[in-house]
Each structure stands twice: as C-alpha cells, then as structure tokens.
Amino acid sequence: MGNLEGSRYDALSRAELAALVPELLLVGQLIDRSGMAWCIGALGREEMARIAIDEWAAASPIYTRRMQQALRYEGDDVITIFKGLQLDIGAPPQFMDFRYTVHDRRNGEFHLDHCGALVDVEPMGPDYVRSMCHDIEDPTFDATAVATNPRAQVRPIHRPPRIPADRSPHCAWTVRIDDSHPPVQATELCLRNQVSRAATLELAPIDPADEGLADYSGPLLSDLDFSAFSRSALVRIADEVCLQMHLLTNGFRMALAARLPEKQARDIAVRTLVGIAGIATERIRRAVVGAGPLDLICLHPLLNPAAYVELSRSEEALRVHPGPAHEDGAWIALCGPSELRPLQALVRAIDPLLGVEVTGSDQEWTLRLVEREAPAAEADEVAVTRISTGAGFEFSPRRSLPLYPVSGSGAP
C-alpha cells in the first residue's frame, strides 16, 4: 500500500479490486442520499428535483463516454447504452437491479427487479416518488443515453408510484433509437463540466497482456462478473468510477451555485461530503479486509484517482498537494486545517477512537492520525446518509450470462 504512483488501487489484488468496484459504484449512488436532504431543507422538494436533474445531466454524458473509451465498447446502439448503465454510479449493480432485453440494435427494454432508490424514497410519500421517478428520471435517462446516441429515447412502460404497493418489477422502460427523434442536446452545465480537469484527465491504459478481460467489447452480459476482468482493467474501472463521483459533484456544486449564496452552497457541499465520507469508508472496508487506517484513507474516493488528487505518504502521515482536483474545487478542496469534518467522519468509520490532526494551508496540508480518549459520536450527516438501505446493502454472487437480441440468434 506504500506505492502511490500511477493508481492508488494498483496496490490491491485482483480479488480485492473485484470486490471493491461494485462498492465504489454504490458509494457514488449514495452521494445524493447524502446531499439531497440538505437541498430539501434549504430549497424544498421541487427545487431539489431540479438540482438532481442539473447535476446528473451535467455529469453522466461525460463519464459514460469515458468508460466506453476505457473498456473499448464504444457504439451507437442500445447494447452500448446498457453496457454503460452497468458501469454507472447511477445504477449500481443489484441495489439498482436492472434487467435487460435487446430486441435489435435500435430497440430494447429494461426493468428493475429491485430499485434501492425507490425503497429509500417510498416512505417519504408519493410526491417524492413522482419527483424521482418522473421529474428526475425523464430528462436524466435521456441525458445518459445521449453519450451513445443523441436520438435515443428512454420511455416508461410503467413506473412508480406503485399500484398495487408491492408491484414488481418496480419499473419498466423502453429504449428506442430512431432517426425521427429530435436529438438530445448537452446542457449548459454539461458543456462547462466537459472542460473540467476531471473530464479531461488522462489515466494509464489497461495492460492487454494482464490475465483476464481487458475490456467489455464482447457481448452484453446479464450481470457483470468483475472477477473476470484483469487486475489492470479493474484498476482503471475503479479510477473511472471515482471520476464519475467527482464529475457528479462538479455538477452538484454548479447547480447549488446557481441557486444559493456562496457560503450556503459550500456548506451544503461540505455536509454532503461528510455524509458520504463515513459511509464510503464502511463500504470500502467490506472489500479490503485487514487494511490499515492510512491504507483505507488512500483508497477513499475523496483522494482518488491519484492523477487527480496529488498526495504523498510516509509511514505516519499523508500530505496533500495542490493539483487538478483543487483546480476543479472538488471534494479535496472542501477539506483542510480549516475544515476537518469530512476527514473526521472518514476516520471515525475506521475506528471511533481515531481522530485527525491536520496542519498546513487549505491547499497543501498534512494529516496525521491521533488517538482519542473517548469514542467520537457519529456525525449527523453520516446518520442522515445511513437512512438509505444502500448503507448496509449486501451484494450476492450472480451468474454472468450473455444477452443476445430476442428477434434473432447468435451474437449481435
């Protein structure tokens, strides 16, 4: 775990990485479980929904293209769209249990046998369900598809509020590509996000000689078996998933800045980070058993990818340096000697008897762990995020089967 060059995930075994990647995808989905509570408090339910639309539309087209390029499955068909969803923080495996049907290259369907986001929101009442499953999903599904084909449309067959209340699958959608469809355009915030350091960051290529799959250029699979990928591919996927989180956070902060005074917008961003910092550490510990405290900190998406968040390490401390993430105003720019809450939440999730000592400037600082005399209380922001069923969600083994068009036989 001492080598921080290239990727910080390069120090992990293939098995650890295969367990870690779905955890990181789930962490990305939980960002909104952390952030939207504070948006509702500041602006109400309807404006919260508009913020969610803005942030996802600003990020998903960018990171979807990045993953397509990294894993060599670029295309303009529904198969490419479905592959992208399987590697999207908006659709973490099993928690958002997408099931796919391909009719042909331009027509397909998916349904959700389980939607963790719906399970989280249903107790809040039908108005919140409609905000998520209607107001937010309609524009953001199309925004995700635009990365593959601007004339793709994602439309509901049925969706919540569920009638009857136990209806399953939770929702079902068609995906159609037709030249008569008006092309979906990138939003203004997406265009701004496209020139961010996160969007344009270059990461090390996947080693094609490494044992295991180096890409996802083969058939669409019912469920991704991450253990089938090479260690090199998994390292790249992990780094890309962290960039998805940063691009989403870029969109979130731009959406907040358009609606709130700077101080209030920053406070919501910090509180969102506090909530996700603690839960993310807990999820990472599930995959990397036995890692030391500094090792776990180095694996946190707050500090990844290594090419984005510049960091050096000794046996006893971590030193953060100015870098691309600071230029974007990313999560790391919300931490430092003057703002300890996210770092404290992260460390408390490792051990309630650990604290942090941070010295230096807001852009260049050193973190050391200190022992506390009494266990630290869990931050309110972490407790809010923990309300999501995703905080304690358990992944289970799945068979990974190829999916071919139902209208024909053989590979598409």
C-alpha angles and dihedrals in degrees: 000000000000097000110087098171121115100358129356088219091061089084092066127090121248090253092051091049092049088055094042100052097066088045090055091048089053092047089056091053091051093059089088092047085060100040107037095063089065092045091054090051092051102036111008134247099295095051090045088059091051091051090052091051092049095048097047094042088050093053116025099068090053100046093040090059091046092056092045090055095044094052097034100238099121114152144126102245139093091261089062091048091052093047089053092053090054089060098040126109086220090065109034112185119271094353085070096028104200116186116193137210121186116200094175138321093291102035133056146135138219134190134187116235086187129014111191091189090057092048088053095049103038094079088059092064140255095293091062091044091054091048091056102034098038114017096038102031098051097063097029097052089054091045090055092048093050089074087068104029126355090210094058117115126195111201133174125253088182133337142170149323078087118231110215095030094237096047114154135230090041092223141346132207141185123223115204131175114200130162088224092063113102108249117255112238128214113254124244091252090050090053089051092047091051091071095048120115089246092056095048099037115131117220129191113276121249114263106241091200093061116108113264135027113335094191146002097249092123127082124316109268127215090229128006113244098206091191088068091065121088120255089249092053092048091052089054093046091051091051091047092050089053089051089052088059092049093047090050090049090050088055092045093052093047090051091050092047090056091057111030141045112268096253094050093045091051092048091055090048091051093047090050090053092048091055096047094040093065097041093045091055091052091051093047091052088060090062102036104047117192098014116147123245096261090045091055092048090053090054095052116111088233086074101035148140097032091221089058103040111042114216140160127195142204128183091271108027148032121224120202118206131195110271146137094307091057090051089056093046088239127168094288089059088062092060135069143091091319095047117040102155099095092046092047091051090050094050095043089059088060095048128344088217092061125091135175134246112198124186133174134046130324092263101035118037144145125231123205127177119236131189118245124216092223133023115273117242117245112260116251089237092058091048090053092051091046089064086078114093085226091074091072100024117142122213119218132201115271133190113244108220128175116248118213130183110283091219093065144012134256130028118330 
